Amino acid sequence: MQRCTDPCRPFSAWKNHSKTLVAETFDLAVLGGGCAGLSLAMDLAAHGARCPRTLVVESRAEYTNDRTWCYWTDSATAPPYPIVHRWQTMRVAHAGHSVSLDCASTPYQMLAAQDFYAAARASIDRRPEITLQRGTTVVAEPFRSNGLWLIPTSHGTVAARSVVDTRPPQGSRRGAATLWQSFSGQEIECSAAIFDPLSMDLMNFLAPDPRHVAFVYVLPVTPTRALIEVTVFGAAPLTPRELVDRLAAAVAERVGDAAFTTLRREHGVLPMGLSENLKPALERFVRAGVMAGGARPSTGFAFQRIQRWARECAQSLVSNGRPIGHKPDPLPLRVMDRILLEVLRADPKRGGALFFSLFNRAEPSRVIRFLSGDAGVVDSLAVIAAMPVSPFVRAALALTLRQSRISESKGIA
Ligand SMILES: Cc1cc2nc3c(=O)[nH]c(=O)nc-3n(C[C@H](O)[C@H](O)[C@H](O)COP(=O)(O)OP(=O)(O)OC[C@H]3O[C@@H](n4cnc5c(N)ncnc54)[C@H](O)[C@@H]3O)c2cc1C
């Protein structure tokens, strides 16, 4: 892809689907300009003139307010985007019982995707070294030629020394996960003041189900406005259509007789416990984002992990030109996640009771660190101690047996 030399002709006006255009070599090509791609671009921009010449290739022509990101934080530093709302209390409910937890020291905060995209684009626009190429799709796998990566796109072929690929793989390339988290949400404005914007419902478990762990998540931002979401952990991803009835029931239950209008809808599918990627490492090519280790395996929280990775990857690119992927979690946390996911996979009916027990018995700050992926060994032990012992022991045994069968079948002594 050539760099636009005529300022009157924006990149997006280019159309050349047949020729290979390798007029300029970029230091870095970022494939996908969503949360991970734009976070990396923003962190590179923060290095000023030291940042590598970077092209972000994004298939969307326009960004929309397609999601909200929520996370707990104790950071006193203001982020480069506005925060829509903060909650200092969260509620977890199961089988007629509920527990309210104080999270004032690490409030749960909500960010609108449109504000994040706008902040990212403003910071990219300030740096001549970085170009965001919207409306351009990577159409085939990048390949190596003469020490460079060549990336076929809908507007020609891009040449770059390094690649960070944040595209979510599709179909069978998506890989296997222990469980999938599927969710559908509806942001509504009600005619009556029915919400308490001081407290959010993190998990309000639906009746136990032999195939899924399902719960309702409610984020009230004013007394009349809230995002209501149904989330399901199960063996296969679910489409919005498969969640439509559960979401309608959750909204109806919450609003009662009040009239409401729908402001926005969102849907997502996240992997929980992706199988290990055994592909050999490629020279100056890394995968990143939610399908490449960016999501916390047992909860799906990804936004802060992606921010952390973006800072580290930008630092590495600026200091030695090499991109880095997501670091694996510390071993105790990985083991804990695998066991928890195995418990949920083997007996989804228990899911609500397990999470409720966790929130009811463990120190909230430890649970928050565990959910966010910041748990140390003591936090992980506290989480284990808060859960019923027997399903965890059974799951640990099942995992050990499965692992030894795999080792035997591979002929490992
Ligand atoms: C609705 C929703 C709500 C979420 N809420 C939270 C939350 O509250 N907290 C949290 O921690 N996490 C949340 N997540 C999980 C996670 O933070 C997001 O999925 C996040 O956007 C992942 O970032 P990403 O860059 O990996 O993927 P994306 O943001 O999806 O970015 C991938 C980009 O690649 C582009 N692309 C794809 N294929 C191509 C191609 N062939 N060529 C060029 N570009 C391509 C896409 O257009 C997209 O922009 C949520 C996810 C969703 C879907």
The ligand as a Gaussian input file, in Angstrom:
#p B3LYP/6-31G(d) Opt

LIG

0 1
 C      -20.332000      -6.224000      23.522000
 C      -19.048000      -6.479000      24.289000
 C      -18.917000      -5.985000      25.584000
 C      -17.722000      -6.222000      26.287000
 N      -17.617000      -5.721000      27.559000
 C      -16.470000      -5.904000      28.237000
 C      -16.308000      -5.338000      29.530000
 O      -17.232000      -4.729000      30.081000
 N      -15.111000      -5.491000      30.163000
 C      -14.082000      -6.182000      29.602000
 O      -13.010000      -6.267000      30.210000
 N      -14.214000      -6.760000      28.388000
 C      -15.381000      -6.640000      27.699000
 N      -15.508000      -7.195000      26.449000
 C      -14.415000      -8.070000      25.972000
 C      -13.274000      -7.326000      25.265000
 O      -12.794000      -6.269000      26.065000
 C      -13.693000      -6.798000      23.915000
 O      -14.141000      -7.855000      23.127000
 C      -12.586000      -6.057000      23.178000
 O      -13.168000      -5.279000      22.185000
 C      -11.563000      -7.017000      22.599000
 O      -10.611000      -6.294000      21.856000
 P       -9.944000      -6.889000      20.540000
 O       -9.109000      -5.832000      19.971000
 O       -9.385000      -8.221000      20.819000
 O      -11.187000      -7.175000      19.560000
 P      -12.058000      -6.076000      18.819000
 O      -12.244000      -4.881000      19.669000
 O      -13.279000      -6.802000      18.354000
 O      -11.149000      -5.643000      17.580000
 C      -10.876000      -6.488000      16.491000
 C      -10.899000      -5.575000      15.265000
 O      -10.445000      -6.293000      14.127000
 C      -11.190000      -5.841000      13.010000
 N      -11.097000      -6.875000      11.985000
 C      -11.595000      -8.121000      12.035000
 N      -11.262000      -8.809000      10.908000
 C      -10.526000      -7.950000      10.152000
 C       -9.885000      -8.076000       8.877000
 N       -9.923000      -9.223000       8.182000
 N       -9.229000      -7.005000       8.398000
 C       -9.153000      -5.845000       9.106000
 N       -9.747000      -5.685000      10.314000
 C      -10.409000      -6.723000      10.837000
 C      -12.600000      -5.656000      13.576000
 O      -13.387000      -4.810000      12.765000
 C      -12.302000      -5.065000      14.946000
 O      -12.287000      -3.661000      14.913000
 C      -16.671000      -6.978000      25.710000
 C      -16.857000      -7.498000      24.423000
 C      -18.016000      -7.245000      23.715000
 C      -18.166000      -7.835000      22.329000

